[in-house]
């Protein structure tokens, strides 16, 4: 098997692992309370961390066989894998608009993949790496502040997911640099870059976990999936000397594909805003009419027309406010 084919196979398996991790993260965010960024006491969350670690390991192996601008766009398949996996294993159905946005995002990155090509390239120097690290952490901090100021859960989630995508994308750049420079004769020569990529990876993990709080699966995952390879491929093109195929025509095609991918993200964000605006509580699971949960990305179940809710006082003295809710039929009481 050729090195290029190994790179593609490892990238595909990595995408499946990342998709499984995202599903578990979203489930933890939807059903568990506690810290939004690092639910350390939740064993299920640690399962997501292990899956992310497996995906990262396979991703690093793929980078060892193929160029950065080839491996990173293949991560777009994460969202394609995640939606059917969520429906199959967790009963989380995505709506038609969410699928449309996911397909747009994936098609845009697939087109970007078709016009990007890697060569031998070069490894950026220490000065370029530290400048890149400063820009990355500054961008992540700005997106974090934007998320804190956002009034809607969907917008907050997209901002946090974008920050995670930037962190993951630049971490991949440092991973590629460390892999290119590491030698057995001097195993700790790249400790500075290794420390930066570890900090970026942890930052991305924590921000991605928080992005799922009240926002479902599709929009945050698609944002991370698109921002991550776009950032990494951009850096690969500028710092590693990788380029587009077909010259200027390839560059124009890449811009068009990037716009398509961005349009897919907008579709997913609008889909989530429409769901929360229609009365679906942020972060709550919808029901399928029989008491079963369909998840925050499923078709939201509206209130029954023939029912109303009476709220009455709770008898007796209580130290804390309590509310008793009784559902009664509008046409009459039994």
C-alpha positions in Angstrom: 0.0 0.0 0.0 1.4 3.4 -1.0 2.1 6.1 1.7 -0.7 8.3 0.2 -3.2 5.5 0.5 -2.1 4.8 4.1 -2.7 8.4 4.9 -6.2 8.3 3.5 -7.1 5.1 5.4 -5.8 6.4 8.7 -7.6 9.7 8.2 -10.9 7.9 7.6 -10.6 5.7 10.7 -9.5 8.8 12.7 -12.7 10.6 11.5 -14.8 7.7 12.8 -13.1 7.9 16.2 -13.6 11.7 16.4 -17.3 11.2 15.4 -17.8 8.8 18.3 -16.1 11.1 20.7 -18.3 14.0 19.6 -21.5 11.9 20.1 -20.4 11.0 23.6 -19.4 14.6 24.4 -22.8 15.9 23.2 -24.6 13.3 25.3 -22.6 14.3 28.4 -23.4 18.0 27.8 -27.1 17.2 27.2 -27.9 15.0 30.2 -25.3 15.8 32.8 -24.9 18.9 35.0 -21.7 20.2 36.5 -18.8 21.9 34.7 -19.5 22.8 31.1 -15.8 22.6 30.1 -14.3 19.6 32.0 -16.8 17.2 33.6 -13.9 15.3 35.2 -16.1 13.2 37.5 -18.1 11.8 34.7 -16.7 8.4 33.5 -18.5 8.7 30.2 -16.7 11.9 29.4 -13.4 10.1 29.9 -14.6 7.6 27.3 -14.9 10.6 24.9 -11.4 11.7 25.8 -10.0 8.2 25.0 -11.8 8.2 21.6 -10.4 11.7 20.9 -7.0 10.4 21.9 -7.4 7.4 19.5 -8.5 9.8 16.7 -5.5 12.1 17.4 -3.1 9.1 17.3 -4.4 8.0 14.0 -4.3 11.6 12.8 -0.6 11.9 13.7 0.1 8.6 11.9 -1.7 9.9 8.8 0.4 13.1 8.9 3.5 10.9 8.9 2.4 9.4 5.6 0.8 12.4 3.8 0.9 16.2 3.5 -0.9 18.5 5.9 -3.2 19.9 3.2 -4.3 16.4 2.3 -4.9 14.9 5.8 -6.7 17.9 7.3 -9.6 18.2 4.8 -10.3 14.5 5.2 -11.4 15.3 8.7 -14.5 16.8 7.1 -15.8 13.2 7.0 -16.3 13.4 10.8 -19.6 15.2 10.5 -20.7 12.8 7.7 -19.9 9.8 10.1 -21.4 11.5 13.2 -24.9 12.1 12.0 -25.8 8.5 11.0 -23.8 7.2 14.0 -25.8 9.4 16.3 -29.1 8.2 14.8 -28.0 4.5 15.0 -26.5 4.4 18.5 -28.0 7.3 20.4 -31.4 7.8 18.6 -30.4 11.4 17.7 -32.0 12.2 14.4 -30.8 15.3 12.5 -33.4 17.3 10.6 -33.4 17.9 6.9 -31.9 21.4 7.1 -29.1 20.0 9.4 -28.3 17.3 6.8 -28.3 19.9 4.0 -25.8 22.1 5.9 -23.6 19.1 6.8 -23.5 18.0 3.1 -22.7 21.5 2.0 -19.8 21.7 4.6 -18.5 18.3 3.6 -18.8 19.0 -0.2 -16.9 22.3 0.3 -14.0 20.6 2.1 -14.0 17.8 -0.4 -13.6 20.3 -3.2 -10.9 22.0 -1.2 -9.2 18.6 -0.9 -9.3 18.1 -4.7 -7.3 21.2 -5.4 -4.8 21.1 -2.6 -1.5 19.3 -3.1 1.5 18.8 -0.9 5.2 18.6 -1.7 8.3 18.2 0.3 7.7 21.7 1.7 9.7 23.1 4.6 9.5 23.2 8.4 8.9 26.6 9.9 11.5 28.1 12.1 11.2 28.8 15.8 10.3 32.4 15.3 7.5 31.5 12.9 6.2 28.9 15.3 6.1 31.2 18.3 4.4 33.9 16.3 1.8 31.3 15.1 1.3 30.2 18.7 0.7 33.7 19.8 -1.8 34.4 17.0 -3.6 31.1 17.7 -4.0 31.7 21.5 -5.1 35.3 20.8 -7.7 34.2 18.3 -9.0 31.5 20.7 -9.2 34.1 23.5 -11.1 36.5 21.3 -13.6 33.8 20.3 -14.0 32.8 23.9 -14.9 36.3 24.9 -17.3 36.5 22.0 -19.0 33.3 23.2 -19.4 34.8 26.7 -21.1 37.9 25.2 -23.4 35.9 22.9 -27.0 35.9 23.9 -28.1 32.8 22.1 -26.9 29.3 22.9 -26.4 28.4 19.3 -24.2 31.5 18.6 -22.3 30.8 21.8 -21.7 27.2 20.8 -20.5 28.2 17.3 -18.0 30.7 18.8 -16.7 28.1 21.2 -16.5 25.4 18.5 -14.7 27.9 16.2 -12.2 28.4 19.0 -11.8 24.7 19.4 -11.3 24.4 15.6 -8.5 27.0 15.6 -6.8 25.3 18.6 -7.0 21.9 16.9 -5.9 23.2 13.5 -2.8 24.9 14.9 -2.0 21.9 17.1 -1.9 19.8 13.9 0.6 22.3 12.4 2.8 21.9 15.5 2.4 18.1 15.4 3.6 18.1 11.8 6.5 20.3 12.7 7.5 18.0 15.6 7.1 14.9 13.5 9.4 16.4 10.8 12.1 17.6 13.3 12.1 14.8 15.9 15.1 12.5 16.0 16.1 9.7 18.3 19.5 11.3 18.9 17.8 14.4 20.4 14.4 13.3 21.7 13.7 16.4 23.7 14.9 19.0 21.2 11.4 19.9 20.3 10.0 20.1 23.8 8.8 23.7 23.3 6.7 22.9 20.3 5.4 19.7 22.0 4.3 21.8 25.0 2.5 24.3 22.8 0.7 21.5 20.8 -0.3 19.9 24.1 -1.8 23.1 25.4 -3.6 23.7 22.2 -5.0 20.2 22.1 -6.3 20.4 25.7 -7.8 23.9 25.0 -9.6 22.5 21.9 -11.0 19.5 23.9 -12.4 21.7 26.7 -13.9 24.3 24.3 -15.5 21.6 22.1 -17.0 20.0 25.2 -18.5 23.3 26.3 -19.8 24.0 22.7 -22.3 21.1 22.9 -24.1 22.5 26.0 -27.6 23.4 24.8 -26.6 23.4 21.1 -27.1 19.8 19.9 -24.5 17.8 17.9 -24.5 19.1 14.3 -23.7 22.8 14.5 -20.8 22.6 17.0 -19.3 19.5 15.4 -19.5 20.9 11.8 -17.9 24.2 13.0 -15.0 22.3 14.5 -14.8 20.0 11.5 -14.6 22.9 9.0 -12.5 25.5 11.0 -9.9 22.9 12.0 -8.8 21.8 8.4 -9.2 25.3 7.0 -6.8 26.8 9.6 -4.3 23.9 9.3 -4.4 23.9 5.5 -4.0 27.6 5.4 -0.9 27.4 7.6 0.4 24.5 5.6 0.1 26.5 2.4 1.9 29.6 3.9 4.5 28.1 6.2 5.1 24.6 4.8 5.3 25.6 1.2 2.4 23.4 0.2 0.3 24.7 -2.7 -2.8 24.4 -4.8 -3.0 22.3 -7.9 -3.8 24.0 -11.2 -2.2 27.3 -10.2 -4.5 30.4 -10.1 -7.5 28.4 -11.2 -7.0 26.0 -8.2 -6.8 29.0 -5.9 -10.1 30.4 -7.1 -11.7 27.0 -6.8 -10.4 26.7 -3.3 -12.1 30.0 -2.4 -15.4 28.9 -3.9 -15.2 25.6 -2.0 -14.4 27.5 1.2 -17.5 29.6 0.6 -19.6 26.5 0.1 -18.3 25.1 3.4 -19.0 28.3 5.2 -22.6 28.3 3.8 -23.0 24.8 5.3 -22.0 26.2 8.7 -24.5 29.0 8.3 -27.3 26.5 7.5 -26.5 24.4 10.6 -26.4 27.5 12.8 -29.7 28.8 11.4 -31.2 25.4 11.9 -30.3 25.4 15.6 -31.5 29.0 16.0 -34.8 28.0 14.5 -35.2 25.1 16.8 -34.5 27.0 20.0 -36.6 30.0 18.8 -39.5 27.6 18.1 -39.7 26.9 21.8 -37.4 23.9 22.2 -35.5 24.5 25.5 -31.8 24.9 25.0 -30.0 21.8 26.1 -33.2 19.8 26.7 -34.1 16.6 24.9 -37.2 16.5 22.8 -39.6 13.6 23.1 -41.1 11.5 20.3 -44.6 11.6 21.7 -44.2 8.3 23.5 -41.9 9.5 26.2 -38.7 8.6 24.4 -36.0 11.2 23.8 -35.1 12.1 20.3 -32.3 14.5 21.2 -31.6 18.1 20.6 -31.0 17.5 16.9 -34.1 15.5 16.3 -37.5 16.8 15.1 -38.7 18.8 18.0 -42.1 17.8 19.4 -44.4 20.8 20.0 -46.9 21.1 22.8 -50.1 19.1 22.5 -53.0 21.3 21.3 -55.5 19.5 23.6 -53.7 20.0 26.8 -53.0 22.9 29.2 -51.0 23.2 32.4 -52.6 24.4 35.7 -50.2 25.7 38.3 -51.5 25.8 41.9 -50.0 26.6 45.3 -48.3 23.8 47.2 -50.0 23.3 50.6 -48.0 23.7 53.7 -45.0 25.8 54.6 -41.9 25.3 52.6 -38.3 26.5 53.1 -37.9 26.8 49.4 -40.2 27.6 46.6 -41.8 24.6 45.0 -44.2 24.4 42.1 -46.6 21.5 41.5 -47.6 21.0 37.8 -50.8 19.1 36.9 -51.8 18.6 33.3 -55.5 18.7 32.5 -57.5 18.5 29.3 -58.8 21.7 27.9 -62.3 20.3 27.1 -62.9 19.1 30.6 -61.5 17.7 33.8 -61.7 14.0 34.7 
